[in-house]
């Protein structure tokens, strides 16, 4: 069936072409693993009920935008025959927006001065705008990956480790999450494809699921702290302070 369909639509075999409702479709595993991420992200989004500070607010928005990104990501793979790279633009846009919210969450900490928070916010915004424009102009995912690499390595891993050393122990889960994600860089650059039905994209997607789960563990642990001592904005009007145990 695959060989016959390849002759009809001209889709390479390694993209696992198949037919449904008379449509030329491909990469069913990419659809499944992308939607696995989206489902996980939406579930975690729903578990952050009412954000009590900027940290929780931006992580909640991260899960929403990341879920939307991977939902469209699956469709971009599935309908690539029809929309080509243009079908991936919604995934790229929401992916960069998700990176922005992850970065904003990480700098919503009273250890960072207001002035530095403003400068870092401008950097996140400028980085995202410039890289999404470059990605669209060149039609290259490279710039989206660069945006994610900067955000998750510098903001999530870098600040996560810094805050952990300062006594915010729940940040260790953010650090663990990024350490799980780091192999994705090498999986993409070295084109590591374990199997035709489980290629580099699928392997990276599984790592992403684990990553956003560990992000959530850290978020849930932060709820055990006094948020006034932690967050840059006081939503609780609390006067107690967090003491490292």
C-alpha positions as CSV (number, residue, x, y, z in Angstrom):
1,X,0.0,0.0,0.0
2,X,2.8,2.4,0.9
3,X,4.7,1.8,-2.4
4,X,1.5,2.2,-4.4
5,X,0.6,5.4,-2.6
6,X,4.1,6.8,-3.0
7,X,3.6,6.6,-6.7
8,X,0.3,8.5,-6.5
9,X,1.4,11.4,-4.3
10,X,5.1,11.3,-4.6
11,X,5.6,11.1,-0.8
12,X,8.9,9.4,0.2
13,X,8.5,6.1,2.1
14,X,10.3,7.4,5.1
15,X,7.5,9.8,5.7
16,X,5.1,6.9,6.1
17,X,2.5,8.0,3.6
18,X,-1.1,6.8,3.9
19,X,-4.5,7.6,2.5
20,X,-7.7,8.6,4.4
21,X,-10.8,10.2,2.9
22,X,-9.0,10.5,-0.4
23,X,-6.3,12.7,1.1
24,X,-2.5,12.3,0.8
25,X,-1.4,12.2,4.4
26,X,1.9,11.3,6.0
27,X,3.9,10.9,9.3
28,X,1.2,9.5,11.5
29,X,3.6,9.0,14.3
30,X,4.5,12.7,14.3
31,X,0.8,13.4,14.7
32,X,0.4,11.0,17.6
33,X,3.5,12.1,19.5
34,X,2.7,15.8,18.9
35,X,-0.8,15.3,20.2
36,X,0.5,13.4,23.1
37,X,2.5,16.5,24.1
38,X,-0.6,18.7,23.5
39,X,-2.8,16.5,25.6
40,X,-0.3,16.5,28.5
41,X,0.1,20.3,28.2
42,X,-3.6,20.9,28.3
43,X,-4.1,18.6,31.2
44,X,-1.3,20.4,33.2
45,X,-2.8,23.7,32.1
46,X,-6.1,22.7,33.7
47,X,-4.4,21.6,36.9
48,X,-3.1,25.1,37.6
49,X,-6.5,26.4,38.6
50,X,-6.2,30.1,39.7
51,X,-2.6,31.5,39.3
52,X,-1.6,33.1,42.6
53,X,1.5,34.9,41.3
54,X,3.4,35.7,38.1
55,X,5.3,32.5,38.3
56,X,2.2,30.4,38.1
57,X,0.4,32.7,35.7
58,X,3.2,32.5,33.0
59,X,3.6,28.7,33.5
60,X,-0.2,28.3,33.0
61,X,0.1,30.4,29.8
62,X,3.1,28.3,28.8
63,X,1.1,25.1,28.9
64,X,-1.7,26.7,27.0
65,X,0.5,28.0,24.2
66,X,2.7,25.0,24.1
67,X,-0.3,22.7,23.8
68,X,-1.7,24.8,20.9
69,X,1.8,24.7,19.3
70,X,2.1,21.0,19.4
71,X,-1.6,20.5,18.3
72,X,-0.8,22.4,15.1
73,X,2.5,20.7,14.9
74,X,0.9,17.4,14.5
75,X,-1.4,18.8,11.7
76,X,1.6,20.4,10.0
77,X,3.2,17.0,9.7
78,X,0.0,15.2,8.7
79,X,-0.9,17.7,5.9
80,X,2.6,18.6,4.7
81,X,1.7,17.4,1.2
82,X,-0.8,20.2,0.9
83,X,0.6,23.1,2.9
84,X,4.3,22.3,2.9
85,X,6.3,24.4,5.4
86,X,3.6,27.0,5.6
87,X,1.4,24.5,7.6
88,X,4.1,24.5,10.3
89,X,4.0,28.3,10.8
90,X,1.2,28.2,13.5
91,X,3.3,25.6,15.4
92,X,6.4,27.8,15.2
93,X,4.6,31.0,16.3
94,X,2.9,29.4,19.4
95,X,6.1,27.6,20.2
96,X,8.0,30.8,20.4
97,X,5.2,32.3,22.4
98,X,5.4,29.4,24.8
99,X,9.2,30.0,25.2
100,X,8.4,33.6,26.1
101,X,6.1,32.6,28.9
102,X,8.5,30.0,30.2
103,X,11.2,32.7,30.3
104,X,8.9,35.2,32.0
105,X,7.9,32.6,34.6
106,X,11.6,32.1,35.5
107,X,12.4,35.8,36.0
108,X,9.3,36.4,38.2
109,X,11.3,36.1,41.3
110,X,12.1,38.7,44.0
111,X,15.8,37.8,43.8
112,X,15.8,39.6,40.4
113,X,15.4,43.4,40.6
114,X,12.5,45.1,38.8
115,X,15.0,46.8,36.5
116,X,16.6,43.5,35.5
117,X,13.2,41.9,35.0
118,X,12.2,44.7,32.6
119,X,15.4,44.3,30.6
120,X,15.1,40.5,30.5
121,X,11.5,40.8,29.4
122,X,12.5,43.1,26.5
123,X,15.2,40.6,25.6
124,X,12.6,37.8,25.5
125,X,10.2,39.8,23.4
126,X,12.9,41.0,20.9
127,X,14.4,37.5,20.6
128,X,11.1,36.0,19.9
129,X,10.0,38.6,17.3
130,X,13.3,38.5,15.4
131,X,13.6,34.8,15.4
132,X,10.0,34.1,14.2
133,X,10.5,36.6,11.4
134,X,13.7,34.9,10.4
135,X,12.0,31.5,10.6
136,X,9.2,32.6,8.3
137,X,11.4,34.4,5.8
138,X,13.9,31.6,5.5
139,X,11.2,28.9,6.1
140,X,13.6,27.2,8.5
141,X,12.9,25.6,11.8
142,X,16.4,26.3,12.8
143,X,15.5,29.7,14.2
144,X,12.6,28.3,16.3
145,X,15.0,25.7,17.7
146,X,17.5,28.5,18.4
147,X,14.8,30.5,20.3
148,X,13.9,27.4,22.4
149,X,17.6,26.7,23.1
150,X,18.3,30.2,24.4
151,X,15.2,30.3,26.5
152,X,15.3,26.8,28.0
153,X,19.1,26.7,28.6
154,X,19.6,30.3,29.8
155,X,16.4,31.1,31.5
156,X,15.1,27.7,32.7
157,X,18.4,25.9,33.3
158,X,20.5,28.9,34.2
159,X,18.1,30.7,36.5
160,X,16.7,27.4,37.7
161,X,20.2,26.4,39.0
162,X,20.9,29.9,40.4
163,X,17.6,30.0,42.3
164,X,18.1,26.4,43.6
165,X,21.5,27.3,45.0
166,X,19.8,30.3,46.7
167,X,17.4,28.1,48.6
168,X,14.4,27.7,46.3
169,X,14.6,24.0,46.3
170,X,11.7,23.3,44.0
171,X,13.7,24.7,41.1
172,X,15.7,21.4,41.0
173,X,12.7,20.0,39.0
174,X,13.2,22.7,36.4
175,X,16.8,21.8,36.1
176,X,16.0,18.1,35.8
177,X,13.4,19.0,33.1
178,X,16.0,20.8,31.0
179,X,18.6,18.0,31.5
180,X,16.0,15.6,30.1
181,X,15.4,17.9,27.1
182,X,19.0,18.6,26.2
183,X,19.5,15.4,24.3
184,X,16.9,16.6,21.8
185,X,19.5,19.1,20.5
186,X,21.8,16.3,19.5
187,X,19.0,14.1,18.2
188,X,18.1,16.8,15.7
189,X,21.6,17.9,14.7
190,X,22.9,14.4,14.4
191,X,19.7,13.1,12.7
192,X,19.3,10.2,15.1
193,X,16.4,8.0,13.9
194,X,16.0,4.9,16.0
195,X,13.4,3.4,13.6
196,X,11.2,4.2,10.6
197,X,8.2,4.3,12.9
198,X,10.0,6.1,15.7
199,X,12.3,8.8,14.2
200,X,14.2,11.8,15.7
201,X,11.0,13.8,15.9
202,X,9.1,11.1,17.8
203,X,12.0,10.6,20.2
204,X,12.3,14.3,20.9
205,X,8.5,14.5,21.5
206,X,8.7,11.8,24.2
207,X,11.5,13.8,25.9
208,X,9.3,16.9,25.7
209,X,6.5,15.2,27.5
210,X,8.8,14.3,30.4
211,X,10.2,17.8,30.4
212,X,6.8,19.6,30.8
213,X,5.8,17.0,33.5
214,X,8.9,17.9,35.5
215,X,8.2,21.6,35.0
216,X,4.8,21.0,36.6
217,X,6.2,19.1,39.5
218,X,8.3,22.2,40.3
219,X,5.3,24.4,39.9
220,X,3.2,22.2,42.3
221,X,6.1,22.3,44.8
222,X,6.1,26.1,44.7
223,X,2.6,26.2,46.0
224,X,3.9,24.9,49.3
225,X,5.8,28.1,49.8
226,X,4.8,31.5,50.9
227,X,4.2,33.2,47.5
228,X,4.8,36.7,48.9
229,X,8.4,35.8,49.6
230,X,8.8,34.1,46.3
231,X,6.9,36.1,43.7
232,X,7.7,39.5,42.4
233,X,4.0,40.4,42.7
234,X,2.0,39.8,45.9
235,X,-1.3,38.2,45.2
236,X,-1.9,36.9,48.7
237,X,-1.0,39.9,50.9
238,X,0.9,37.6,53.1
239,X,3.5,38.8,55.6
240,X,5.4,35.6,56.4
241,X,8.7,34.7,54.8
242,X,10.1,31.6,53.2
243,X,12.9,29.9,55.1
244,X,15.1,27.3,53.5
245,X,14.8,24.0,55.1
